[in-house]
């Protein structure tokens, strides 16, 4: 098969990958259908709807308000706790289903429905308007539809996206500026006093973001957390005092709620207990008429489980009953029975629950159209056990209708309420767990396209496959095990262990492989063994996944939390990178044809240092200032004068200066190397520009990395040195970069959970939301390790890194002391290894240049094979297990990550950026 055919196969395989990913995603993450319009009161035989005890609602959302932040001994909400103890507030733990991020949780709170998992993506699209609830029934729409209805909103602009043209007055703030702890909340609080004096609204929404930002930046145990809780508690007191003192607020209901919680790392999006357990408190002096209060603070029954546990969707029907409007059409929530005491008449209580039950029944009936929900007095069910899900719900509904139609009002009020609640809870459980309306045919189309991509990639490598090697067998086994692992939820959650163990096994193989050559004077200093030590350090740097997320690791150890040690390592990392950049500049300004260290004059080295040292110092200064605001405990012990000076600097301006410095330096080096290449008249250059690209990329990635993870880049630099001293074949280079890309992803603290996405560096140099800039920075900060190793894989392939040159020089010196027949044997073994790892270069049209290009072709083919096969495995697993209990908490997030690995990383980095590095390496 010819070279052109192979290239066509590989190109097509990569081009159809996005089609496979997007077609599968569209079928796997569909919008759930909803009933349009606004609900109306139905005549259920009990007369007019019962009067509502409240006519206004003040709904205060504190983002990521985990239950223990309000109810525990360590809480800063002391005033709120006093209200709970006195009976002026009723507390709950509101279970938030996965995904635990703001947009889907706000949808659940306002509609009472279960949002689509696709909202995970839309939640990060700041400019998205397709997720609007403008045409859905919500308690906001019902309140606005009431006579004189007017709504105001201050805080997270997610509400403005979800409810366009709904609020008469509003002031939104972006939820993604996670470095802002104060201004984002002050912008809400400044409106509170004035609005509490206004009487023209019947709903005021406030959504505070500061507490969530603190969690993202420094975790739930941050020193900033308690002061923020005290600040929020002060707002609660201010509003409660106004309710007691202002006549127009005497019938106002105040609700304090968290949209979700946070895990031990301060993140959210998954299904850990801390993420799914936000606090919910209903507050009003009128509540003292139905409760005497409960003890607060208390200890939880289970982890984060305080007081009565309800579903977050129960908020919508409860507000409907308390404020006097119909339950929203798409609601799956159940009225909280604690508030039924507001109505003395049993018929009023029955009417509240019966209206809720009828509305849920309509959704159940649409889901199970073949079930018989019609009441027949001659056919009264005795038991509903042993029936299918739909028939069981229909049976329970008919029993409720029989109770209402047959017995007197007193019996209905006493017995019927429990029966209605039982039906509502059962229907809620069933409908909340019902599988989404997957388009199975399109799921299969997506899988089929991914399979075609795998086949085309194999066809492009057919000649390589005809010559199996031990390295190829290792690659095939790793690929097979990875594919099998995608069908087990526990292995998906703990995927990092697969990559750590596989990478360790690979380097042990390289130790055995290299030891046969007898090139190392001591096994203890063998590069592969040193790499094993480095991998061990990577494994312990961040404990991630689900099972061991809170286990001890290096990042949280006393060793790294010592500011002197931490900043010494950070400084060493920046210094090492800056020195390499200085050497790149010195090589570029030198007119010598000798690019080795000895060929660069001292004057040129001085020029390089003078040019690059300010850039490196600025980058270090930015990270110091960023950390001082982000996690001040990590800069304790530094002089106050230095910290005050750093605090006075604009982090946005400094980060922009770094980015412009990197871009400007690269542009100058590119022009200079292009000029040199022209002077060589087509002769191949030394490829120093490719190494310079890598070093500048390293500085950028370090800037996008959390301070505690920056020393990992120092370990990475050491690993480069050891890799450069291994005589690797092309396939071994590719496999090494592939394994290290994935291992480093998890070593930096990432996982397959949405909650591990790090937003802290997504706004470096950005003063306003820009979807492209923020998207690139977000990807770079979370995939810093994979980008680093993918880039170095290409560089190692072209053998242009200075470490490789030094290793080569060292090898040449060593060879002088070796007998000629040994050197000849080594050369023969190396030639044989290269020959067995590459397609046959003796085809028609193949020459030396063609052979060099085939190195990169084979590299891309192996990476494409892994990406396509891994994607296919995830797609098949999601299709086969689409009714699995953990489909939304484990497999759906995994597919989102698979999308990022396939589109952004493989096509953007492996193919796009890798091709650029390879191309400039030819200069």
LODOFI-441075 format. One record per residue (C-alpha): x, z, y negated; residue in one letter. Coordinates in steps of 0.05 Angstrom, whole numbers, padded with zeros to 5 digits, always signed. Layout:
BEGIN
XZYA ...
This chain:
BEGIN
+00000+00000+00000X +00030-00021-00067X +00051+00022-00126X -00005-00007-00169X -00058+00011-00117X -00031+00082-00112X -00033+00090-00187X -00104+00062-00190X -00126+00112-00136X -00095+00171-00172X -00121+00151-00240X -00192+00142-00213X -00188+00208-00177X -00174+00243-00243X -00224+00204-00283X -00282+00222-00237X -00266+00296-00236X -00303+00310-00302X -00364+00273-00275X -00364+00316-00213X -00356+00381-00253X -00410+00364-00305X -00462+00336-00256X -00455+00397-00211X -00459+00444-00271X -00522+00411-00297X -00556+00421-00230X -00528+00490-00217X -00542+00520-00287X -00610+00492-00306X -00655+00522-00358X -00711+00561-00326X -00780+00534-00345X -00821+00575-00393X -00894+00576-00415X -00900+00551-00488X -00943+00582-00541X -00962+00654-00559X -01000+00701-00513X -01071+00722-00531X -01110+00784-00511X -01154+00771-00451X -01221+00804-00439X -01209+00850-00380X -01274+00888-00383X -01252+00950-00421X -01272+00928-00491X -01224+00918-00550X -01150+00930-00541X -01129+01002-00551X -01104+01021-00620X -01028+01021-00629X -00992+01085-00650X -00940+01046-00691X -00944+00989-00741X -00870+00976-00756X -00807+00973-00714X -00735+00985-00735X -00693+00955-00679X -00620+00975-00683X -00573+00942-00633X -00503+00972-00627X -00465+00920-00588X -00435+00946-00523X -00468+01015-00531X -00453+01042-00462X -00498+01099-00439X -00443+01152-00439X -00427+01135-00512X -00493+01168-00530X -00509+01218-00475X -00443+01249-00454X -00405+01310-00479X -00352+01266-00511X -00404+01225-00550X -00401+01218-00626X -00477+01212-00630X -00489+01286-00642X -00550+01276-00688X -00581+01229-00638X -00570+01280-00583X -00605+01332-00626X -00666+01286-00632X -00668+01278-00557X -00665+01353-00547X -00721+01365-00598X -00768+01313-00570X -00763+01265-00629X -00728+01215-00584X -00737+01193-00512X -00673+01168-00477X -00665+01116-00422X -00610+01077-00387X -00631+01004-00392X -00604+00963-00334X -00576+00898-00361X -00571+00843-00308X -00510+00798-00304X -00486+00761-00346X -00475+00820-00392X -00460+00783-00456X -00499+00782-00521X -00541+00719-00521X -00574+00726-00452X -00584+00800-00464X -00619+00788-00531X -00663+00737-00495X -00681+00789-00442X -00696+00842-00495X -00741+00797-00537X -00777+00755-00484X -00776+00804-00425X -00753+00747-00381X -00690+00734-00340X -00645+00687-00380X -00607+00628-00351X -00534+00637-00331X -00519+00575-00373X -00525+00622-00433X -00455+00646-00416X -00428+00580-00442X -00476+00576-00500X -00457+00647-00520X -00386+00622-00537X -00412+00560-00574X -00420+00590-00643X -00454+00527-00671X -00502+00519-00613X -00576+00511-00630X -00602+00486-00563X -00612+00556-00538X -00664+00573-00592X -00725+00615-00576X -00764+00585-00633X -00816+00556-00584X -00819+00615-00536X -00863+00676-00538X -00825+00737-00560X -00843+00803-00592X -00812+00777-00657X -00859+00717-00656X -00918+00762-00641X -00901+00809-00699X -00893+00751-00746X -00959+00723-00724X -00995+00787-00743X -01029+00791-00811X -00976+00803-00863X -00921+00796-00812X -00851+00792-00842X -00784+00803-00808X -00714+00818-00836X -00648+00816-00798X -00577+00838-00812X -00517+00833-00766X -00497+00788-00708X -00517+00717-00725X -00536+00705-00652X -00606+00727-00675X -00606+00672-00728X -00588+00620-00676X -00641+00644-00628X -00695+00653-00680X -00687+00599-00734X -00735+00604-00794X -00761+00671-00768X -00732+00720-00817X -00754+00726-00890X -00688+00759-00908X -00625+00756-00866X -00549+00763-00870X -00512+00743-00807X -00441+00757-00786X -00400+00723-00731X -00394+00762-00667X -00326+00732-00649X -00281+00762-00703X -00262+00817-00655X -00205+00842-00699X -00255+00866-00751X -00279+00937-00738X -00306+00955-00807X -00328+00898-00852X -00372+00868-00798X -00412+00933-00797X -00408+00948-00871X -00442+00881-00883X -00502+00908-00844X -00502+00979-00871X -00502+00957-00944X -00572+00927-00935X -00602+00989-00900X -00619+01034-00961X -00654+00979-00998X -00695+00955-00938X -00717+01025-00922X -00750+01027-00990X -00784+00960-00981X -00854+00961-00950X -00864+00886-00941X -00836+00879-00871X -00861+00901-00803X -00796+00890-00765X -00724+00902-00786X -00669+00881-00738X -00598+00906-00744X -00542+00887-00697X -00476+00924-00706X -00413+00893-00675X -00356+00940-00692X -00361+00983-00630X -00358+00922-00585X -00298+00895-00623X -00261+00961-00613X -00275+00957-00538X -00248+00886-00534X -00186+00903-00573X -00167+00972-00545X -00218+00993-00492X -00270+01049-00490X -00217+01103-00498X -00190+01075-00563X -00178+01126-00618X -00224+01084-00661X -00283+01092-00613X -00307+01163-00631X -00303+01151-00707X -00345+01087-00697X -00396+01126-00656X -00400+01178-00711X -00410+01123-00762X -00467+01093-00721X -00498+01162-00712X -00497+01169-00787X -00539+01106-00793X -00588+01135-00742X -00595+01198-00785X -00604+01157-00848X -00661+01117-00817X -00694+01177-00785X -00693+01215-00851X -00726+01155-00885X -00780+01153-00831X -00794+01227-00844X -00792+01220-00920X -00823+01152-00936X -00898+01145-00930X -00896+01071-00913X -00851+01087-00853X -00892+01144-00823X -00917+01097-00768X -00850+01063-00757X -00818+01063-00688X -00742+01066-00688X -00706+01037-00627X -00631+01047-00615X -00606+01000-00561X -00543+00971-00531X -00547+00898-00509X -00496+00913-00454X -00441+00962-00438X -00367+00952-00425X -00319+00964-00368X -00257+01007-00368X -00218+00950-00401X -00268+00945-00459X -00295+00878-00436X -00362+00856-00409X -00397+00797-00376X -00395+00820-00304X -00435+00868-00262X -00393+00932-00262X -00434+00996-00273X -00405+01006-00342X -00424+00935-00363X -00496+00939-00338X -00514+01008-00365X -00528+01006-00440X -00564+01064-00475X -00635+01057-00500X -00668+01109-00545X -00738+01107-00575X -00741+01150-00638X -00798+01176-00680X -00826+01243-00703X -00891+01222-00670X -00857+01225-00602X -00859+01301-00606X -00934+01296-00590X -00920+01269-00520X -00854+01303-00501X -00819+01369-00512X -00751+01339-00507X -00697+01340-00453X -00628+01369-00448X -00573+01328-00483X -00515+01319-00471X -00517+01317-00396X -00475+01292-00338X -00498+01228-00303X -00530+01228-00234X -00485+01169-00216X -00434+01130-00256X -00466+01116-00325X -00535+01132-00297X -00569+01179-00347X -00642+01199-00351X -00695+01149-00328X -00666+01081-00310X -00708+01021-00331X -00698+00946-00335X -00677+00919-00402X -00734+00869-00398X -00783+00929-00400X -00770+00934-00475X -00815+00873-00491X -00880+00897-00459X -00868+00968-00483X -00862+00945-00555X -00924+00903-00544X -00965+00964-00525X -00936+01010-00577X -00943+00960-00635X -01008+00928-00613X -00997+00856-00594X -01003+00817-00528X -00947+00818-00478X -00903+00755-00486X -00922+00699-00438X -00856+00695-00400X -00846+00770-00394X -00824+00801-00328X -00817+00871-00357X -00861+00930-00342X -00890+00978-00394X -00851+01043-00392X -00901+01094-00366X -00871+01151-00406X -00908+01125-00467X -00978+01122-00435X -00989+01193-00461X -01001+01163-00530X -01071+01144-00506X -01118+01200-00486X -01169+01154-00454X -01153+01133-00383X -01186+01066-00395X -01137+01052-00452X -01079+01067-00406X -01109+01023-00352X -01119+00967-00402X -01046+00970-00424X -01020+00964-00352X -01074+00914-00330X -01056+00867-00387X -00983+00873-00368X -00999+00861-00294X -01043+00800-00309X -00988+00768-00350X -00936+00779-00295X -00987+00753-00243X -00991+00687-00281X -00916+00676-00272X -00918+00697-00199X -00976+00651-00185X -00938+00592-00217X -00878+00608-00172X -00920+00616-00108X -00977+00565-00118X -00998+00568-00044X -01011+00643-00045X -01084+00666-00053X -01092+00708-00116X -01168+00700-00121X -01209+00763-00112X -01261+00761-00056X -01303+00825-00049X -01318+00808+00023X -01244+00802+00041X -01210+00867+00019X -01139+00873+00047X -01124+00937+00084X -01048+00929+00085X -00999+00880+00054X -00942+00893+00103X -00912+00837+00144X -00932+00781+00096X -00887+00731+00062X -00863+00748-00008X -00915+00707-00045X -00972+00729+00001X -00951+00801-00005X -00955+00798-00081X -01022+00763-00078X -01047+00816-00030X -01025+00872-00077X -01058+00836-00136X -01125+00829-00099X -01123+00904-00081X -01115+00920-00155X -01173+00876-00173X -01215+00911-00121X -01198+00979-00150X -01216+00956-00221X -01281+00923-00199X -01306+00977-00151X -01287+01046-00176X -01305+01084-00240X -01261+01090-00300X -01236+01159-00282X -01212+01136-00213X -01179+01074-00243X -01143+01118-00294X -01118+01166-00240X -01105+01122-00180X -01106+01051-00207X -01048+01062-00254X -00999+01076-00197X -01025+01014-00160X -01015+00970-00222X -00945+00998-00233X -00928+00985-00160X -00950+00912-00166X -00912+00902-00231X -00848+00932-00204X -00852+00893-00140X -00865+00828-00177X -00809+00843-00226X -00759+00854-00168X -00781+00790-00133X -00781+00746-00195X -00715+00773-00221X -00681+00756-00155X -00715+00690-00143X -00665+00633-00138X -00661+00586-00197X -00694+00519-00192X -00631+00483-00168X -00630+00407-00166X -00600+00403-00096X -00594+00328-00096X -00550+00330-00158X -00510+00388-00129X -00494+00343-00070X -00477+00286-00116X -00427+00331-00153X -00396+00352-00086X -00394+00279-00062X -00356+00257-00125X -00306+00314-00116X -00297+00292-00043X -00284+00221-00065X -00232+00248-00114X -00197+00283-00056X -00198+00220-00013X -00171+00176-00069X -00115+00226-00082X -00096+00226-00008X -00096+00150-00008X -00048+00150-00067X -00001+00195-00027X -00008+00160+00040X +00066+00144+00047X +00086+00216+00031X +00036+00241+00082X +00068+00198+00136X +00131+00240+00130X +00110+00313+00140X +00157+00368+00118X +00156+00444+00124X +00141+00447+00049X +00082+00401+00059X +00056+00443+00116X +00060+00505+00072X +00022+00469+00017X -00032+00447+00066X -00040+00517+00094X -00046+00548+00025X -00098+00496+00006X -00138+00508+00069X -00138+00583+00062X -00157+00578-00011X -00217+00534+00006X -00240+00582+00061X -00233+00641+00014X -00284+00612-00034X -00340+00627+00015X -00328+00703+00013X -00351+00741-00049X -00301+00797-00039X -00243+00748-00036X -00268+00711-00098X -00270+00777-00136X -00200+00796-00112X -00169+00726-00114X -00106+00752-00147X -00082+00780-00081X -00083+00711-00049X -00037+00683-00102X +00010+00743-00103X +00019+00742-00027X +00023+00666-00023X +00075+00664-00079X +00115+00719-00045X +00112+00682+00022X +00134+00619-00013X +00196+00650-00044X +00213+00683+00022X +00208+00614+00054X +00255+00588-00001X +00303+00644+00016X +00304+00622+00089X +00307+00549+00069X +00365+00561+00020X +00403+00609+00065X +00414+00554+00116X +00456+00518+00065X +00503+00578+00059X +00512+00567-00015X +00501+00640-00034X +00559+00688-00029X +00511+00747-00022X +00440+00750+00005X +00425+00808-00043X +00435+00761-00103X +00401+00701-00073X +00356+00670-00127X +00295+00670-00081X +00302+00744-00068X +00308+00757-00143X +00245+00716-00152X +00210+00761-00101X +00229+00822-00143X +00201+00788-00205X +00135+00772-00169X +00130+00845-00148X +00136+00865-00221X +00083+00813-00240X +00035+00843-00189X +00041+00912-00218X +00037+00892-00291X -00039+00889-00295X -00088+00913-00243X -00146+00864-00245X -00204+00842-00201X -00261+00890-00186X -00237+00940-00134X -00172+00962-00167X -00187+00945-00240X -00176+01018-00262X -00116+01032-00217X -00049+01051-00248X -00007+00993-00272X +00053+00980-00316X +00013+00963-00378X -00020+01032-00378X +00041+01070-00355X +00079+01120-00398X +00139+01073-00393X +00106+01016-00431X +00062+01059-00475X +00125+01088-00505X +00128+01049-00571X +00204+01049-00572X +00208+01018-00503X +00151+00970-00515X +00177+00942-00580X +00248+00938-00554X +00223+00893-00498X +00179+00853-00546X +00238+00845-00593X +00283+00823-00536X +00231+00771-00515X +00226+00742-00586X +00302+00744-00594X +00314+00707-00528X +00263+00653-00548X +00290+00647-00619X +00362+00639-00593X +00340+00582-00548X +00304+00550-00607X +00366+00558-00649X +00406+00522-00595X +00355+00465-00594X +00361+00456-00669X +00437+00459-00665X +00437+00405-00612X +00392+00361-00653X +00433+00365-00717X +00497+00353-00678X +00520+00281-00675X +00560+00295-00613X +00541+00258-00550X +00558+00322-00511X +00495+00365-00511X +00527+00421-00471X +00543+00489-00502X +00616+00469-00511X +00596+00405-00547X +00560+00440-00604X +00603+00463-00662X +00599+00533-00690X +00574+00505-00756X +00515+00471-00722X +00500+00535-00684X +00498+00573-00750X +00450+00521-00779X +00405+00529-00719X +00405+00604-00726X +00390+00601-00801X +00332+00554-00789X +00300+00589-00730X +00313+00663-00742X +00263+00668-00799X +00209+00636-00754X +00224+00685-00698X +00225+00744-00745X +00158+00723-00775X +00128+00717-00706X +00152+00787-00688X +00126+00813-00755X +00058+00783-00741X +00053+00815-00673X +00073+00882-00703X +00021+00878-00757X -00032+00853-00709X -00019+00910-00661X -00018+00962-00717X -00090+00943-00732X -00110+00927-00661X -00080+00986-00624X -00046+01034-00673X -00026+01081-00616X +00025+01028-00595X +00063+01033-00661X +00066+01109-00667X +00134+01134-00687X +00151+01076-00732X +00166+01091-00804X +00104+01096-00848X +00137+01053-00901X +00146+00995-00852X +00075+01002-00826X +00046+01006-00897X +00084+00943-00916X +00061+00906-00854X -00010+00929-00866X -00008+00898-00936X +00007+00829-00908X -00046+00778-00891X -00046+00767-00816X -00083+00701-00824X -00030+00675-00872X +00028+00699-00828X -00001+00667-00765X -00013+00602-00803X +00059+00605-00826X +00081+00611-00753X +00038+00553-00731X +00061+00509-00788X +00133+00529-00775X +00127+00510-00702X +00092+00444-00719X +00140+00427-00775X +00202+00442-00733X +00176+00401-00675X +00160+00342-00722X +00231+00344-00750X +00263+00348-00681X +00219+00291-00656X +00238+00246-00714X +00311+00263-00704X +00310+00251-00629X +00272+00186-00639X +00325+00163-00689X +00379+00180-00638X +00342+00143-00582X +00338+00081-00626X +00413+00085-00638X +00424+00086-00562X +00388+00018-00557X +00347+00034-00496X +00397+00077-00460X +00368+00141-00432X +00383+00203-00473X +00395+00274-00453X +00321+00294-00458X +00333+00354-00503X +00267+00342-00539X +00229+00359-00475X +00266+00426-00471X +00253+00437-00545X +00179+00424-00534X +00179+00477-00479X +00215+00529-00521X +00169+00520-00581X +00110+00523-00533X +00138+00589-00508X +00139+00618-00578X +00067+00596-00589X +00044+00626-00523X +00079+00692-00537X +00043+00695-00604X -00023+00685-00566X -00007+00741-00517X -00027+00815-00523X +00031+00859-00543X +00033+00897-00476X +00038+00831-00438X +00094+00800-00480X +00150+00831-00438X +00123+00791-00380X +00150+00729-00415X +00219+00761-00411X +00209+00766-00336X +00185+00693-00336X +00250+00673-00371X +00290+00708-00318X +00250+00672-00264X +00268+00606-00297X +00341+00622-00289X +00333+00637-00215X +00290+00576-00203X +00342+00532-00237X +00394+00558-00187X +00352+00536-00127X +00364+00466-00102X +00290+00447-00099X +00259+00382-00077X +00204+00349-00117X +00149+00378-00073X +00181+00447-00077X +00183+00443-00153X +00109+00424-00155X +00088+00479-00107X +00130+00531-00143X +00098+00514-00211X +00029+00513-00179X +00036+00581-00147X +00067+00613-00208X +00013+00583-00253X -00042+00619-00215X -00003+00683-00201X +00015+00690-00275X -00058+00679-00295X -00078+00743-00258X -00014+00779-00276X -00033+00774-00350X -00097+00813-00335X -00147+00756-00321X -00196+00752-00263X -00256+00712-00240X -00303+00756-00281X -00329+00735-00349X -00311+00805-00374X -00237+00790-00368X -00239+00736-00422X -00194+00760-00478X -00220+00743-00548X -00168+00784-00586X -00122+00726-00602X -00174+00671-00609X -00176+00678-00685X -00102+00679-00701X -00096+00639-00766X -00171+00625-00769X -00209+00652-00829X -00276+00621-00810X -00307+00597-00746X -00280+00530-00723X -00303+00512-00653X -00242+00468-00638X -00189+00516-00666X -00221+00577-00634X -00230+00540-00568X -00157+00519-00565X -00132+00589-00584X -00180+00622-00534X -00155+00577-00478X -00082+00586-00497X -00088+00662-00499X -00123+00667-00432X -00083+00612-00396X -00016+00628-00428X +00018+00639-00361X -00009+00577-00326X +00008+00533-00387X +00079+00562-00387X +00092+00548-00313X +00058+00480-00312X +00102+00458-00370X +00164+00485-00338X +00147+00450-00273X +00149+00383-00309X +00213+00403-00344X +00246+00425-00280X +00225+00360-00248X +00262+00321-00302X +00321+00369-00297X +00330+00375-00373X +00327+00449-00384X +00393+00480-00406X +00390+00531-00350X +00389+00474-00301X +00449+00443-00334X +00485+00509-00331X +00466+00518-00258X +00491+00448-00244X +00557+00463-00278X +00562+00528-00238X +00548+00490-00175X +00601+00438-00192X +00653+00493-00202X +00633+00523-00136X +00639+00456-00101X +00711+00451-00122X +00727+00508-00076X +00689+00477-00017X +00718+00428+00033X +00700+00355+00022X +00662+00349+00087X +00617+00408+00067X +00603+00376+00000X +00586+00310+00035X +00540+00346+00083X +00504+00380+00026X +00496+00314-00010X +00467+00283+00053X +00419+00341+00064X +00395+00337-00008X +00385+00262-00004X +00345+00271+00060X +00302+00326+00029X +00286+00282-00031X +00271+00223+00013X +00222+00261+00055X +00186+00290-00006X +00175+00224-00042X +00141+00158-00030X +00186+00102-00006X +00223+00077-00067X +00246+00013-00033X +00180-00022-00044X +00177-00086-00081X +00187-00075-00154X +00220-00007-00144X +00284+00006-00179X +00318+00067-00207X +00270+00073-00266X +00211+00062-00220X +00237+00117-00173X +00243+00166-00230X +00171+00152-00250X +00149+00164-00178X +00176+00234-00184X +00124+00251-00236X +00071+00210-00199X +00081+00251-00136X +00080+00315-00177X +00012+00296-00208X -00015+00273-00141X -00003+00341-00109X -00033+00378-00169X -00094+00332-00168X -00102+00343-00094X -00103+00418-00103X -00150+00415-00163X -00200+00367-00129X -00199+00404-00063X -00206+00472-00095X -00263+00447-00138X -00297+00417-00077X -00291+00484-00040X -00322+00522-00098X -00379+00471-00105X -00395+00472-00031X -00393+00549-00031X -00440+00552-00090X -00487+00502-00057X -00488+00535+00011X -00493+00605-00017X -00541+00590-00074X -00590+00643-00048X -00535+00694-00038X -00544+00763-00069X -00481+00754-00111X -00492+00682-00132X -00498+00701-00206X -00448+00758-00208X -00391+00727-00167X -00399+00653-00150X -00429+00629-00216X -00372+00659-00258X -00323+00630-00208X -00351+00560-00219X -00345+00569-00295X -00271+00586-00284X -00265+00526-00237X -00292+00483-00294X -00239+00510-00341X -00183+00500-00289X -00206+00429-00275X -00221+00404-00345X -00178+00443-00393X -00119+00462-00349X -00111+00404-00300X -00132+00345-00344X -00110+00376-00409X -00045+00410-00388X -00022+00382-00321X -00040+00310-00338X -00042+00306-00414X +00012+00354-00437X +00054+00343-00374X +00055+00268-00386X +00078+00280-00458X +00135+00326-00435X +00155+00276-00382X +00154+00218-00431X +00196+00251-00485X +00243+00273-00430X +00260+00200-00421X +00286+00194-00493X 
